[in-house]
Amino acid sequence: MSHGLPLLPHFFQRFIQNWADRRQPAPHYQVTVDHRHLYILPTRHGIAFALILLLILFGAINYENSLAFMLAFLLGSLCLLGMIYTHQNINRLQIRVGRPEPVFVGQDILFPLTVSQSEPRLRGNIQLQAENDKSIHLQLIDGLSTDCKLPLKAVQRGYISARRIRLFSEYPLGLFYAWSWLNLRARCLVYPAPDTEHHPLSASSEKNTGELSSHKSGVDDFAGIREYRAGDPASHMAWKAIARTGVLQTILFNSDVSQDVCISWWQTAETLDTEKRLSILCRMVLDASEQSIRFALEIPGSQIAAGSGRQHKHRCLKALALFGQQ
């Protein structure tokens, strides 16, 4: 399936898209397709079918053959019904968009969509496509709704919107192409692509984190419990917690707890470009989070205190994603 409209040169496609954009309503989380924003054109097969139909009709007129007339009118009726069914296949469809999960540059953003109809009926071979990206196929078979995820390549960091989404169908005969452009209010946060190399994490000074002194006293004091990792000593297994939850867990002592680390913009080489430096910091944030290390983040214009956990990781990655864009 071509990304463009059928049988139209690119400059005319751009003209139609700009004209349709001016007629689009304001972006919203849910859009209902109606006849004012639904367009239809014959496909390549439809044009060929019409030419063959004209040849049959001219032959019937020339030879005054009643069977040829009947065949021409029968095929013409099927063509007309196919056009109506193609149009109605996406007419009055309701599309609602959800919130996508953040991704890294280079990954696919998956916009969650719910396609629904007001009354159960068969709607086959419906397709959705983000601008210049992969399309997805779905159908409604006597159901009121179906869920799907629309992919869109994340090519840059920051917030990326779904932009123009094309809903189209050639069902049932493939002779006509009906489509509508959806203006959905949806955006996804895209983190910088993590660097392929791992970089050392430097500990914060006691000036930056006042908790270090308390960690130094009593190296055998209980410091918490975390999930078991390969290589943890058997003497540190939390057997009571394991019996209660059924999940392997390890007891941590203060001697096992590492110091807070500081992930700083100024730890990267000044000769590197901005995106490369953000990529390195992104890798360091992921490594520290994976190792359950408390870490702080320092970048120009933003400073995040030491912390840990999923929300802290997201906050740091978000600061990297929006660096220079706020």
Backbone torsions as a table, in degrees:
resi	resn	phi	psi	omega
1	MET	NA	126.8	178.0
2	SER	-70.8	150.4	178.5
3	HIS	-73.1	-22.5	-177.0
4	GLY	-93.3	-175.6	177.6
5	LEU	-80.8	152.4	-174.0
6	PRO	-72.4	137.9	170.2
7	LEU	60.6	25.8	179.7
8	LEU	-124.9	135.1	174.5
9	PRO	-65.4	158.9	-173.2
10	HIS	-62.7	-39.5	-178.0
11	PHE	-65.4	-34.2	178.5
12	PHE	-74.1	-32.7	175.0
13	GLN	-62.1	-43.9	179.2
14	ARG	-63.1	-38.2	178.2
15	PHE	-62.5	-44.8	180.0
16	ILE	-65.4	-41.3	-179.2
17	GLN	-65.4	-41.5	177.7
18	ASN	-65.0	-39.7	177.7
19	TRP	-64.2	-41.7	179.5
20	ALA	-68.3	-35.6	179.0
21	ASP	-61.3	-37.5	-179.9
22	ARG	-68.1	-22.3	-179.6
23	ARG	-93.8	-5.2	-176.9
24	GLN	-73.3	143.3	173.1
25	PRO	-72.2	173.0	178.9
26	ALA	-62.9	150.4	-179.6
27	PRO	-58.4	142.2	-179.9
28	HIS	-148.9	162.3	179.7
29	TYR	-72.8	-20.7	179.3
30	GLN	-135.1	135.9	-178.0
31	VAL	-128.6	137.0	173.7
32	THR	-111.4	123.8	179.8
33	VAL	-75.3	128.0	175.6
34	ASP	-129.3	173.6	-173.3
35	HIS	-64.1	-23.0	-179.8
36	ARG	-72.2	-22.1	-179.2
37	HIS	-120.7	26.5	-179.7
38	LEU	-121.5	131.1	-174.9
39	TYR	-125.9	154.7	-177.3
40	ILE	-146.9	138.7	177.9
41	LEU	-140.2	153.8	173.8
42	PRO	-70.9	145.8	175.6
43	THR	-84.8	179.4	176.4
44	ARG	-60.7	-40.7	177.4
45	HIS	-67.6	-34.0	178.3
46	GLY	-65.4	-40.3	177.7
47	ILE	-64.1	-44.0	178.4
48	ALA	-63.2	-40.7	178.5
49	PHE	-61.7	-42.5	179.7
50	ALA	-64.5	-39.0	178.7
51	LEU	-65.3	-43.4	177.8
52	ILE	-63.1	-39.9	179.3
53	LEU	-62.7	-39.4	177.4
54	LEU	-65.7	-38.9	177.6
55	LEU	-62.6	-42.4	178.2
56	ILE	-63.4	-41.7	-179.2
57	LEU	-65.8	-42.3	178.5
58	PHE	-64.6	-38.2	177.1
59	GLY	-65.2	-39.8	178.8
60	ALA	-64.3	-40.0	179.1
61	ILE	-67.4	-41.6	-176.9
62	ASN	-67.1	-41.1	-176.5
63	TYR	-100.4	0.3	-179.3
64	GLU	50.0	49.5	-177.2
65	ASN	-98.9	115.5	-177.2
66	SER	-67.3	-33.6	178.0
67	LEU	-66.7	-37.0	177.5
68	ALA	-67.5	-39.2	175.0
69	PHE	-60.3	-44.5	-178.9
70	MET	-63.2	-41.5	178.2
71	LEU	-63.8	-43.2	-179.6
72	ALA	-62.5	-45.1	-179.7
73	PHE	-68.6	-35.4	178.3
74	LEU	-65.0	-46.9	179.4
75	LEU	-66.4	-36.2	176.9
76	GLY	-64.4	-38.9	177.5
77	SER	-65.3	-41.6	177.5
78	LEU	-62.4	-39.4	178.6
79	CYS	-63.7	-44.4	179.3
80	LEU	-63.4	-43.3	177.9
81	LEU	-64.8	-38.4	177.9
82	GLY	-62.0	-39.4	177.9
83	MET	-62.9	-43.4	-179.8
84	ILE	-64.4	-43.8	-179.1
85	TYR	-66.9	-37.5	178.0
86	THR	-63.1	-44.2	178.2
87	HIS	-61.9	-47.0	-176.5
88	GLN	-74.1	-13.5	-178.4
89	ASN	-65.8	-29.3	178.6
90	ILE	-118.0	-3.9	178.8
91	ASN	-68.3	138.2	178.5
92	ARG	67.2	18.2	172.7
93	LEU	-76.0	145.3	178.7
94	GLN	-113.4	127.3	-178.6
95	ILE	-121.0	123.9	179.0
96	ARG	-119.4	136.3	-178.2
97	VAL	-108.3	142.6	176.5
98	GLY	-104.6	-169.3	-177.9
99	ARG	-96.0	119.9	179.8
100	PRO	-78.2	155.7	176.4
101	GLU	-76.7	143.0	177.6
102	PRO	-60.2	147.9	179.7
103	VAL	-133.8	176.1	177.2
104	PHE	-102.5	156.8	178.5
105	VAL	-56.0	133.1	-178.3
106	GLY	99.8	-17.6	177.7
107	GLN	-89.9	170.3	176.9
108	ASP	-90.6	127.6	169.3
109	ILE	-77.4	132.2	179.4
110	LEU	-111.3	100.1	178.6
111	PHE	-80.2	117.5	178.8
112	PRO	-74.8	124.5	-178.7
113	LEU	-122.1	144.7	171.8
114	THR	-119.7	117.6	179.0
115	VAL	-103.5	124.1	-174.2
116	SER	-137.6	165.4	177.0
117	GLN	-138.2	158.5	-174.3
118	SER	-77.8	-27.7	178.6
119	GLU	-138.5	144.1	-175.7
120	PRO	-66.8	127.7	175.3
121	ARG	-161.4	162.0	-178.5
122	LEU	-77.7	124.3	172.3
123	ARG	-131.3	110.5	-174.6
124	GLY	-106.7	155.9	173.3
125	ASN	49.5	53.3	172.7
126	ILE	-88.7	137.4	-178.6
127	GLN	-126.5	145.6	176.8
128	LEU	-127.4	139.6	-177.3
129	GLN	-147.1	125.4	170.6
130	ALA	-73.5	161.2	-173.0
131	GLU	-57.3	119.0	177.1
132	ASN	55.9	38.2	178.7
133	ASP	-135.6	-174.0	-176.3
134	LYS	-69.2	147.9	178.0
135	SER	-103.0	156.8	176.7
136	ILE	-121.6	149.1	-179.3
137	HIS	-109.3	142.8	174.7
138	LEU	-153.5	167.6	177.5
139	GLN	-153.0	153.6	176.6
140	LEU	-112.9	115.7	-179.3
141	ILE	-115.0	97.0	179.4
142	ASP	54.3	26.3	177.9
143	GLY	-119.1	160.9	-178.3
144	LEU	-89.7	-23.8	-177.7
145	SER	-157.9	161.6	174.3
146	THR	-149.2	148.7	-179.1
147	ASP	-106.2	148.2	177.7
148	CYS	-154.8	170.1	177.6
149	LYS	-126.1	123.4	-177.5
150	LEU	-95.3	119.8	-178.0
151	PRO	-83.1	144.5	174.7
152	LEU	-145.0	125.9	-177.0
153	LYS	-67.5	129.2	176.7
154	ALA	-87.1	106.9	-174.7
155	VAL	-102.0	-10.7	179.3
156	GLN	-150.7	159.6	-179.7
157	ARG	-81.5	169.1	-178.2
158	GLY	100.1	-163.7	178.0
159	TYR	-85.4	129.3	176.8
160	ILE	-119.7	127.7	179.1
161	SER	-92.4	164.1	-179.2
162	ALA	-70.8	-13.7	-178.2
163	ARG	52.3	-143.5	-177.6
164	ARG	-81.7	124.3	175.1
165	ILE	-110.1	130.0	-178.3
166	ARG	-102.7	124.6	173.4
167	LEU	-104.7	123.5	-175.5
168	PHE	-149.7	164.9	-178.6
169	SER	-161.2	148.9	172.7
170	GLU	-121.1	11.4	-179.6
171	TYR	-69.3	140.6	8.8
172	PRO	-103.2	-18.7	-170.3
173	LEU	-104.4	-12.5	-177.3
174	GLY	76.1	13.2	-179.5
175	LEU	-89.5	-21.4	-179.0
176	PHE	-131.6	150.4	-177.8
177	TYR	-119.6	109.1	178.8
178	ALA	-105.2	138.2	-177.9
179	TRP	-151.0	162.4	174.1
180	SER	-150.1	145.5	176.2
181	TRP	-96.9	132.7	-176.9
182	LEU	-103.6	131.5	178.0
183	ASN	-108.8	86.6	-174.4
184	LEU	-99.9	140.8	177.8
185	ARG	-87.0	90.4	-178.3
186	ALA	-147.5	135.7	176.1
187	ARG	-146.0	157.4	-177.2
188	CYS	-131.3	142.0	176.5
189	LEU	-84.7	127.1	-178.1
190	VAL	-113.7	119.4	178.5
191	TYR	-79.3	159.7	173.1
192	PRO	-62.7	151.1	177.2
193	ALA	-68.6	127.1	-179.8
194	PRO	-66.9	142.3	179.1
195	ASP	-62.9	148.7	-178.3
196	THR	-75.4	-21.5	179.7
197	GLU	-99.1	148.6	176.5
198	HIS	-90.9	145.9	-175.8
199	HIS	-125.4	146.5	-177.7
200	PRO	-65.3	144.4	177.8
201	LEU	-99.7	124.9	-177.7
202	SER	-95.9	139.1	-179.4
203	ALA	-72.6	146.4	174.9
204	SER	-71.2	153.8	173.3
205	SER	-77.3	162.8	179.6
206	GLU	-64.7	-20.5	178.2
207	LYS	-68.1	-34.4	-177.3
208	ASN	-83.2	-24.9	-179.0
209	THR	-138.1	112.8	-175.9
210	GLY	-83.6	6.8	-177.7
211	GLU	-91.8	-6.8	-174.6
212	LEU	-65.6	-37.9	-176.6
213	SER	-64.0	-35.7	179.4
214	SER	-70.7	-28.1	179.1
215	HIS	-75.6	-23.5	-174.7
216	LYS	-76.4	-25.9	-177.1
217	SER	-85.3	136.2	176.5
218	GLY	68.2	71.7	-174.9
219	VAL	-65.2	-18.0	180.0
220	ASP	-99.8	9.1	178.4
221	ASP	-72.6	146.3	178.9
222	PHE	-65.5	132.4	-177.6
223	ALA	-120.9	-8.1	178.6
224	GLY	141.6	-176.9	-179.4
225	ILE	-131.6	139.1	174.5
226	ARG	-137.5	170.7	179.4
227	GLU	-65.0	148.8	-178.7
228	TYR	-65.9	139.6	173.7
229	ARG	-123.6	149.6	179.8
230	ALA	-56.8	130.4	-179.1
231	GLY	100.7	-10.7	176.7
232	ASP	-65.3	135.7	-179.0
233	PRO	-64.9	144.5	-179.3
234	ALA	-64.8	-27.0	-179.6
235	SER	-68.8	-15.9	-179.2
236	HIS	-100.0	8.6	-179.8
237	MET	-69.2	136.2	179.1
238	ALA	-90.0	83.6	-171.3
239	TRP	-65.9	-35.3	179.5
240	LYS	-65.8	-42.8	178.5
241	ALA	-67.5	-34.8	178.3
242	ILE	-66.1	-42.3	179.2
243	ALA	-65.1	-32.0	-177.7
244	ARG	-79.4	-37.6	-174.1
245	THR	-107.4	-21.6	-176.2
246	GLY	78.6	9.2	-179.0
247	VAL	-114.5	133.3	179.3
248	LEU	-64.9	128.2	-178.9
249	GLN	-138.7	155.7	-175.9
250	THR	-123.7	138.3	175.5
251	ILE	-80.4	133.8	176.4
252	LEU	-104.6	138.8	172.9
253	PHE	-112.4	164.4	-178.5
254	ASN	-59.2	-28.5	178.2
255	SER	-70.1	-19.7	179.9
256	ASP	-91.2	-15.8	-175.6
257	VAL	-83.0	121.0	-179.3
258	SER	-78.2	163.9	178.6
259	GLN	-71.6	158.0	173.3
260	ASP	-63.1	146.2	178.1
261	VAL	-115.2	156.9	178.8
262	CYS	-117.5	119.6	176.4
263	ILE	-99.0	111.6	-169.8
264	SER	-123.1	144.7	175.3
265	TRP	-57.3	-34.3	-174.9
266	TRP	-80.9	-0.5	172.5
267	GLN	-81.7	-13.8	180.0
268	THR	-95.3	154.6	-175.8
269	ALA	-68.9	137.0	-179.6
270	GLU	-68.2	-20.1	-179.0
271	THR	-75.4	-14.7	-179.1
272	LEU	-80.0	152.1	177.3
273	ASP	-75.9	168.6	-173.8
274	THR	-59.3	-46.0	-176.2
275	GLU	-65.0	-36.4	178.7
276	LYS	-67.5	-41.0	179.1
277	ARG	-65.8	-39.8	176.5
278	LEU	-66.1	-35.9	178.0
279	SER	-63.2	-40.9	178.0
280	ILE	-65.3	-44.7	179.1
281	LEU	-63.8	-36.2	177.8
282	CYS	-63.0	-43.3	177.8
283	ARG	-62.7	-39.8	-179.7
284	MET	-66.6	-39.0	177.2
285	VAL	-62.9	-43.7	-179.9
286	LEU	-65.2	-41.3	179.8
287	ASP	-64.6	-44.6	-179.7
288	ALA	-64.2	-40.3	179.6
289	SER	-67.0	-39.7	-179.7
290	GLU	-66.1	-31.8	-179.8
291	GLN	-90.1	7.6	179.9
292	SER	56.1	39.9	178.6
293	ILE	-98.6	133.7	172.8
294	ARG	-70.6	133.5	-176.8
295	PHE	-144.8	153.0	173.8
296	ALA	-111.6	159.8	179.9
297	LEU	-127.8	130.2	178.1
298	GLU	-127.2	115.8	174.2
299	ILE	-134.3	158.6	-179.6
300	PRO	-56.4	123.6	179.0
301	GLY	89.0	-3.1	-178.6
302	SER	-154.1	138.1	177.2
303	GLN	-140.5	120.9	-177.6
304	ILE	-111.4	125.9	-177.7
305	ALA	-65.8	161.8	-178.1
306	ALA	-61.6	140.6	178.7
307	GLY	-168.5	-174.6	179.3
308	SER	-153.6	172.3	178.8
309	GLY	100.9	171.8	-175.1
310	ARG	-65.4	-42.4	-179.0
311	GLN	-65.9	-38.1	178.7
312	HIS	-65.7	-41.8	178.0
313	LYS	-61.2	-44.6	179.9
314	HIS	-62.9	-39.7	-179.9
315	ARG	-62.7	-41.4	-179.9
316	CYS	-69.5	-43.7	179.0
317	LEU	-65.0	-34.4	177.6
318	LYS	-65.4	-41.1	177.7
319	ALA	-62.3	-37.0	177.0
320	LEU	-69.7	-40.0	-178.3
321	ALA	-64.0	-36.9	-175.9
322	LEU	-97.3	9.6	-178.6
323	PHE	-59.9	125.3	178.9
324	GLY	79.7	2.4	-177.7
325	GLN	-112.7	-9.8	-176.6
326	GLN	-87.2	NA	NA
